[in-house]
């Protein structure tokens, strides 16, 4: 049977009466984007929401409804947060919006082809560095640190070659607009808007975040001037936040001309990043795609792995070792969706880049993508690779998993799921 695909995009920017207390405006609209696939035997769905995270409760509700109403098996459903730090969604009203987008995508199902390609973008950088003065770990651009520059792209087109959807994957945090206290899709949302504008209004561009737990935008003002201003402002009140990071724009007078200028630069930068990453996706679509396939079997499987947990007993964002006691075991949801000869691995947490690179290196499939913050939210916090547990960075210090488990459990668990999908295909 031939592959079918349908996609939809829905603006979910809240009305002003529903804004959280800290939100002061809308920098750019935020969306849910949905892609539904059908191979003649079963269906699959990929959904991306402009949100810093998505709750496991919302994942449960949405997938149960989609399985019941649209016949999309839960095991073949990828629900991803874009990780924009300027939006967050949960609750019944939001879940209904996701289902509306899925229904619209399912109605649009039509014969389609799928193709895969990769490119490279240099807008990300490792964000864990040793300060030259204090000789302690802190957040900042580490140009020599590990970083995955790969942009992976799946294109779904109709039989005439018109784009239906683009599913792309890249490892960078959507944090550029976080201090503005305005709704924004940040880099993921702006990039998708740019791609959609280039391809035509009917095409939908779905972002998924790679292993970006230790990856920031390469030029990130929050770690420089804005940070220094905020630290100084809190110091005047007798508070030392030099080793912490208050959320949003707390401690910044937005009417101050210097701060206003820095904020304007952030607004320019998010558009620059979106254009640069969007242009690389478009370059891949023009020049680096492999031959389109008109048929692609869909297979999916999911499971959870469990690692020993820990609870931190001291405080401090970075620079000094943490102290811990045993905590509750941590469950990590894994998933694999196979679309023909392409594998999309899914993890419901933020992973360091070396875990993602290891998984892609050890996968038996040339076409392998890793989508993080997908299918709920683990209680793990950040998940460093084993070598990085020796860094006194804020991600490592806040991680709720003990060293010695998570990297191997995730990579080997995903590889086992790939083998399981292979066995399912042979059984068919």
Secondary structure, 3 states (H helix, E strand, C coil): CCCEEEEEEEECCCCHHHCCCCCCEECCCCEEEEEEEECCCCEEEEEEECCCCCCHHHHHHHHHHHHHHHCCCHHHEEEEECCECCCCCCCHHHHHHHHHHHHHHHHCCEEEEEEEEEEECCCEEEEEEECCCCCCEEEEEECCCCCCCEEEEEEEEECCCCEEEEEEEECCCECCCHHHCEECCHHHHHHHHHHHHHHCCCCEEEEEECCCCCEEECCCHHHCHHHHHHHHHHHHCCCCCCCCCCCCCCCCCCCCHHHHHHHHHHHHHHHHHHHHHHHHHHHHHHHCECCCECCCCEEEEEEEEEEEEEEECCCCCCCCCCCEEEEEEEEEEEEEEEECCEEEEEECCEECHHHHHHHHHHCCCCEEEEECCECCCCCCCEECCHHHHHCCCHHHHHCCECCCCHHHHHHHHHHHHHHHHHHHHHHC
